[in-house]
Structures are given as C-alpha cells and as structure tokens.
Amino acid sequence: MASILTIKNNTGVPQSVVFKGRQIILDANGQRSFDSDIAKHFLSSRSPLVSMVEEEPDVYGGETEMVA
C-alpha cells in the first residue's frame, strides 16, 4: 500500500514532472499531498526547488490536572 507524502514548492515558479506519461504540476509556492511514488519523483528530479513537508507532532502546552 502506497503512502501519502506532502511536498512544497520552494520557488515562485510552478514546478512539474512527467510521471507515467502524465504531467503533474505543483503551483508556485504551493504545498500538496501526493502518492509517495509521485512525491519521490518530484523530490528526485526537482530538489531543492521542491522539498518534503515534515509533519510536526501535536504538542500540548497546557498543565495537567489530576482528578481523584
């Protein structure tokens, strides 16, 4: 099963790749989720113009209360 990866265009110009005979475009300064095969193809052919978005873990900054 393929996973989903989010990539972003680090430029002000649309970036594109041809994958399995299909042109896929990532808008200027855009961010989009793709099937991992497509995302990896973008990264291998357009890096550093395109980079992967690292998801930040959810952080709870509040105090905890004990309930008895």
Secondary structure, DSSP 8 states (H G I E B T S, - for coil): ---EEEEEE-SSS-EEEEETTEEEEE-TT-EEEEEHHHHHHHHHHHTTTEEE---------S------
